[in-house]
């Protein structure tokens, strides 16, 4: 029984260091992890520069191995410190952690796979835990609900934009010549979408006065169209904002590693396990 308690305490301590950001040691671990992720991404970028890679290849490889070994140990500790490791392994962060750890090992089997180390940039999302911005999860949830509530209106709006783009593209195909780049209706529709969304690549441009007049109308219309989906989502978001707001912390469940629990929560909202 005594050994069992020691084992549980040991796992709990690792869990506190790796998963928690509310404790001092947890913050320091996340800061170190954050710095190493940035260093790793920079190393991958430097390695892609031929001049730098030819001169400092050995040094870059050594530093990358140091970072990779650290991430490997961290990944193993994340698995063994929770009661249900598969919950973490197949979670978003679990998959990202695994993908960002194995490329250097695979580079000795598959040439060029080390470029996948740039995937570690996704791990920078952990900065939200370091800065304790997880308290804004409630606001993010409101945005998600607002988008879901607006999906029907947005779908109708996008359908209307597509119809307008087809009409404007067809008119421009009729007005402009092949020399201006309007060689087909699909290509003209492409121009209409690019212009209507105010992207404006400039690879196709009307040459006739009438075509330029139509393009002007499309550009002005584009600015008005941008405001429509913004207004739809904002209206729904304001409705969601009237709901009661609760403060969430960075405490992670020891069983499933899910974060974002209420301050007054005693059990995990995902698996029901008791929180420490």
MORANOR-V221622 format. One record per pair of residues at least 12 apart in sequence whose C-alpha atoms are under 10 Angstrom apart, sorted by the first residue. I is the first residue (numbers start at 1). J is the second residue. D is the distance in Angstrom with one decimal. If there is no record, write none. Layout:
BEGIN
i->[I;I]
j->[J;J]
d->[D;D]
END
This chain:
BEGIN
i->[8;8;10;11;11;11;11;11;11;11;12;12;12;12;13;14;14;14;14;14;14;14;15;15;15;15;15;15;15;15;15;15;16;16;16;16;16;17;17;17;18;18;18;18;18;18;18;18;19;19;19;19;19;19;19;19;19;19;19;19;20;20;20;20;20;20;20;20;20;21;21;21;21;21;21;21;21;21;21;22;22;22;22;22;22;22;23;23;26;26;27;27;27;27;28;29;30;30;30;30;30;31;31;31;31;31;33;33;33;33;33;33;33;33;34;34;34;34;34;34;34;35;36;36;36;36;36;36;36;37;37;37;37;37;37;37;37;37;37;37;37;38;38;38;38;38;39;39;39;40;40;40;40;40;40;40;40;40;40;40;40;41;41;41;41;41;41;41;42;42;43;43;43;43;43;43;43;44;44;44;44;44;44;44;44;44;45;45;45;46;47;47;47;47;48;61;64;64;65;65;67;68;68;68;68;68;68;68;69;69;70;71;71;71;71;71;72;72;72;72;72;73;74;74;75;75;75;75;75;75;76;78;78;78;79;79;81;81;81;82;82;82;82;82;82;83;83;83;83;83;84;84;84;84;85;85;85;85;86;86;87;87;87;87;88;88;88;88;89;91;91;91;93;93;93;93;96;96;96;96;96;97;97;97;97;98;99;99;99;99;99;100;100;100;100;100;100;100;100;100;101;101;101;101;102;102;102;103;103;103;103;103;104;104;128;129;129;129;129;129;130;132;132;132;133;133;133;134;134;134;134;134;134;134;134;135;135;135;135;135;135;135;135;136;136;136;136;136;136;137;137;137;137;137;137;138;138;138;138;138;138;138;139;139;139;139;139;141;142;142;142;142;142;142;142;142;142;143;143;143;143;143;143;143;144;144;144;145;145;145;145;145;146;146;146;146;146;146;146;146;146;146;147;147;147;147;147;148;148;149;149;149;149;149;150;150;150;150;150;150;150;151;151;151;153;153;153;153;154;154;154;154;154;155;157;157;157;158;158;161;161;161;161;161;162;162;162;163;164;164;164;164;164;165;165;165;165;165;165;165;165;165;165;166;166;166;166;166;166;166;167;167;167;167;168;168;168;168;168;168;168;168;168;168;169;169;169;169;169;169;169;169;169;169;169;170;170;170;170;170;170;170;170;171;171;171;171;171;171;172;172;172;172;172;172;172;172;172;172;172;172;173;173;173;173;173;173;173;174;174;175;175;175;175;175;175;175;176;176;176;176;176;176;176;176;176;177;177;177;179;179;179;180;180;180;180;180;180;181;181;181;181;181;182;182;182;187;188;190;191;191;191;191;191;192;192;192;192;192;193;193;194;194;195;195;195;195;195;195;195;196;196;196;196;196;196;196;196;196;196;196;197;197;197;197;197;197;197;198;198;198;198;198;198;198;198;199;199;200;246;246;246;246;247;247;247;247;247;248;248;248;248;248;248;249;249;249;249;249;250;250;251;251;251;251;251;252;252;252;253;253;253;253;253;253;253;253;253;253;254;254;254;254;254;255;255;255;255;255;255;255;256;256;256;256;256;257;257;258;258;261]
j->[81;83;81;77;78;80;81;82;83;254;81;82;254;276;81;26;74;77;78;80;81;82;77;78;79;80;81;82;252;253;254;257;81;251;252;254;276;29;30;78;30;33;74;75;77;78;81;252;78;81;82;129;250;251;252;253;254;257;258;259;129;130;249;250;251;252;253;257;259;126;128;129;130;131;132;249;250;251;252;129;130;131;132;249;250;251;250;251;129;130;129;130;131;132;130;130;126;127;129;130;131;126;127;129;130;131;67;70;71;74;123;124;126;127;121;123;124;125;126;127;130;124;64;66;67;68;70;71;120;67;68;71;100;117;118;119;120;121;122;123;124;118;120;121;123;124;63;64;67;60;63;64;65;66;67;68;100;117;118;120;121;64;115;117;118;119;120;121;118;121;59;60;61;63;64;117;118;60;61;64;114;115;116;117;118;120;115;117;118;60;60;61;114;115;115;104;104;117;104;105;101;100;101;102;103;104;105;117;101;104;101;97;98;100;101;102;97;98;100;101;102;101;97;101;88;89;94;97;98;101;98;94;97;257;94;257;254;255;257;252;253;254;255;256;257;253;254;255;256;257;254;255;256;257;254;255;256;257;255;256;255;256;257;258;255;256;257;258;256;256;257;258;122;123;125;126;119;120;121;122;123;119;120;122;123;120;116;117;118;119;120;114;116;117;118;119;120;121;122;123;116;117;119;120;114;116;117;115;116;117;118;119;116;117;250;249;250;251;259;260;250;248;249;250;248;249;250;247;248;249;250;251;259;260;261;246;247;248;249;250;260;261;262;245;246;247;248;249;260;246;247;248;249;260;261;241;244;245;246;247;248;260;237;240;241;245;246;240;236;237;238;239;240;241;242;243;245;233;234;236;237;238;240;241;233;237;240;233;236;237;239;240;232;233;234;235;236;237;238;239;240;241;232;233;234;236;237;233;236;232;233;236;237;240;229;232;233;234;235;236;237;229;232;233;228;229;232;233;228;229;230;232;233;229;225;228;229;225;229;193;196;197;222;225;189;192;193;189;189;192;193;196;218;188;189;190;191;192;193;194;195;196;218;185;186;188;189;190;192;193;185;188;189;192;185;188;189;191;192;193;196;214;215;218;182;184;185;186;187;188;189;190;191;192;193;182;184;185;186;187;188;189;192;185;188;189;192;211;214;184;185;188;189;191;192;206;210;211;212;214;215;185;186;187;188;189;206;211;188;211;206;207;208;209;210;211;214;188;205;206;207;208;209;210;211;212;206;207;208;204;206;207;203;204;205;206;207;208;203;204;205;206;207;204;205;206;204;204;204;203;204;205;206;215;204;215;218;219;222;218;222;219;222;215;216;218;219;220;221;222;215;217;218;219;220;221;222;223;224;225;226;218;219;221;222;223;225;226;218;219;220;221;222;223;225;226;219;222;219;261;262;263;264;260;261;262;263;264;260;261;262;263;264;265;261;262;263;264;265;262;263;263;265;268;275;276;268;275;276;267;268;269;270;271;272;273;274;275;276;268;273;274;275;276;268;270;271;272;273;274;275;268;270;271;272;273;270;271;270;271;275]
d->[9.1;10.0;8.4;8.8;9.7;7.3;4.8;7.4;9.2;9.2;6.7;8.2;7.6;9.1;8.3;9.6;10.0;7.1;8.1;8.9;6.1;9.2;8.2;7.3;9.6;8.9;5.3;7.0;8.4;9.1;7.0;8.9;9.0;8.8;8.5;8.9;9.6;6.6;8.6;10.0;7.5;9.7;7.9;9.7;8.0;6.9;8.7;9.7;7.9;9.2;9.7;9.3;8.3;7.6;6.0;8.7;8.8;7.4;9.4;8.6;8.4;9.4;9.5;6.2;5.6;6.2;9.5;9.8;8.9;9.8;9.7;6.0;6.1;8.6;7.4;8.8;5.9;7.3;9.0;8.6;8.5;9.9;7.8;7.7;6.3;7.1;9.6;9.5;9.8;8.7;8.4;6.0;8.9;9.6;8.7;9.3;7.5;7.7;7.9;6.1;9.8;9.4;8.0;9.8;6.8;9.6;9.6;9.0;8.5;9.3;9.1;9.0;8.8;9.4;9.8;8.0;6.4;9.1;7.4;6.8;8.7;9.3;9.8;9.7;6.6;9.5;8.9;8.9;9.8;8.1;9.8;9.1;9.7;9.8;9.4;9.9;6.3;6.9;9.2;7.1;6.9;9.9;8.3;7.4;9.4;7.8;9.0;8.7;8.3;9.7;8.3;6.5;9.7;9.7;6.7;8.4;10.0;7.6;7.9;7.5;8.7;9.6;9.8;7.1;5.5;8.3;6.7;6.5;8.7;9.8;10.0;6.5;8.6;8.0;7.0;9.3;9.2;8.6;9.7;8.4;8.0;6.7;8.9;6.8;6.5;10.0;8.9;9.8;8.1;8.3;7.2;8.8;9.8;9.1;8.4;9.4;8.1;9.5;7.7;9.3;9.2;8.7;6.1;8.2;9.2;7.4;8.9;9.4;8.4;10.0;9.4;8.0;9.1;8.5;6.3;9.6;8.9;8.5;9.6;6.2;8.4;9.9;9.2;9.9;10.0;9.2;8.2;6.8;7.3;8.2;9.9;8.8;9.9;9.0;9.0;9.8;7.5;8.8;9.4;9.9;8.2;5.1;5.2;6.8;6.9;9.5;6.5;4.5;7.1;9.1;8.3;5.2;5.7;8.5;9.8;7.8;7.2;8.7;9.9;8.2;8.1;5.3;7.3;8.7;9.2;6.5;6.4;8.4;9.9;9.4;9.2;9.2;8.7;7.5;9.1;9.0;7.4;7.4;9.5;7.1;7.0;9.0;7.6;8.9;7.2;9.7;7.9;8.1;10.0;7.3;8.2;9.6;7.0;5.5;7.5;5.5;5.1;8.7;8.8;8.4;9.3;7.5;9.2;8.1;8.7;8.9;8.3;7.6;5.9;6.0;9.6;9.5;8.5;7.4;9.5;9.2;6.6;9.8;9.5;9.8;9.2;9.6;7.6;7.0;9.5;9.0;9.0;9.1;6.7;6.4;6.4;10.0;8.7;6.6;9.6;8.6;5.8;4.9;6.1;8.1;7.7;9.5;9.3;9.9;9.6;8.2;7.8;9.6;9.6;9.6;8.8;7.3;9.3;7.2;9.9;9.6;9.7;6.9;7.1;7.7;7.6;9.1;9.3;9.0;8.0;8.3;9.8;9.1;9.0;6.4;9.0;9.0;5.6;6.8;9.9;9.0;9.8;8.1;8.9;8.5;6.1;9.5;7.9;9.1;9.9;8.9;9.7;9.7;8.2;7.8;9.9;7.4;8.9;6.0;7.9;8.3;4.9;5.0;8.5;8.1;6.8;9.6;8.9;6.2;9.3;7.7;8.1;9.3;9.3;9.5;8.4;6.9;9.1;9.9;8.7;6.6;6.1;9.5;9.1;6.9;9.4;9.9;9.5;9.0;10.0;8.4;7.5;9.4;8.8;6.3;9.7;7.6;8.7;9.8;9.1;8.1;7.7;9.9;9.1;8.4;8.6;9.7;9.7;8.4;9.0;9.5;7.9;9.9;9.3;8.6;9.0;9.3;9.7;8.9;5.8;8.1;8.6;5.3;5.7;9.3;9.3;7.7;9.2;8.1;8.3;8.3;5.4;8.8;7.6;8.6;9.7;9.8;8.0;8.9;9.8;8.1;7.1;9.2;6.2;9.1;9.7;8.2;9.0;8.1;8.9;9.2;6.3;7.6;7.9;4.5;4.1;7.4;7.0;5.4;8.4;9.7;8.7;5.6;8.4;9.6;6.6;6.9;9.2;8.9;8.6;9.5;10.0;8.8;8.9;9.8;8.4;6.5;8.6;9.0;8.4;8.0;9.3;6.5;9.6;7.9;8.7;5.9;9.2;8.6;5.8;8.6;9.8;9.5;9.5;9.6;8.8;9.6;7.9;9.8;7.5;6.2;9.6;9.4;9.3;6.5;7.1;6.8;9.9;8.9;6.5;9.6;8.7;8.5;9.0;9.8;9.6;9.0;9.5;6.6;6.3;6.0;6.3;9.1;8.0;5.4;7.2;8.1;9.7;7.3;8.5;8.3;9.0;8.6;9.4;8.7;6.7;8.2;9.8;9.6;10.0;8.3;7.6;9.2;9.9;9.4;9.3;9.6;9.6;7.6;9.3;6.7;5.9;9.6;9.5;7.3;8.9;9.4;5.7;5.7;8.2;6.9;4.4;7.9;9.6;8.1;9.1;9.2;8.0;9.2;5.6;7.8;8.1;7.5;9.1;6.5;9.0;9.5;6.1;7.2;9.9;9.0;9.7;9.7;9.2;9.8;7.0;8.5;9.8;9.1;8.5;6.0;6.5;9.1;5.4;5.3;4.5;5.9;9.1;9.4;5.7;6.2;6.2;9.8;9.9;9.1;9.4;8.8;10.0;9.7;8.3;8.7;8.5;8.1;9.1;8.4;6.2;9.1;8.7;8.6;9.2;7.4;8.0;6.2;8.0;9.0;7.9;8.4;7.2;7.9;8.8;9.8;7.7;9.2;6.7;8.9;9.1;8.7;7.8;6.9;9.6;8.6;9.5;9.7;7.1;8.8;9.4]
END
